[in-house]
Amino acid sequence: MVTLQDISQIIGEVLQLGSNADNFDSDTPLLGSVPEFDSMAVVSVLTAVEDNYGIAIDDDEVSAEIFETVGSFLEFVKEKAGG
């Protein structure tokens, strides 16, 4: 099962945010709000999620909407991972 803590940890590790990611909740904005979260970070976060959960994310599934908040990204990953 994919949890908010799991997703926050992945984002924090990829973006090298340290303990700042510990404060993420489902309403924490990402794209446009976290300076480190640029297009290269998006690719790195997606790759980390694919590796951690054994899923494949197609390019046509990726949109800015899934990166609006930590919660929206969590829901996307849950759906892809089957729960």
C-alpha positions, 0 to 999 in steps of 0.5 A: 500500500502506498502511503503519504509518508512513502510518497513524501519520503521519495519526493524528499530524497529525490529533491534532497529536501532533508527533514523538510519533506517530513512536514508534507501533507496531502495539501502541500503544493508541489509544482510551482511551489517547491523551487527544487521541483522542476522538470528534471525533478519530475522525471526523477520522482517518477523514476523513483516511484516506478522503481519502488512500486514496480510500475510503469508510467507512460508519458501520456499519463503525466500531466501538471494536475497530478503534481499540483499537491502531494495528495494528488500525486499520491492518488495517482501513484495509488491508482497506478500501483493498484491500491 
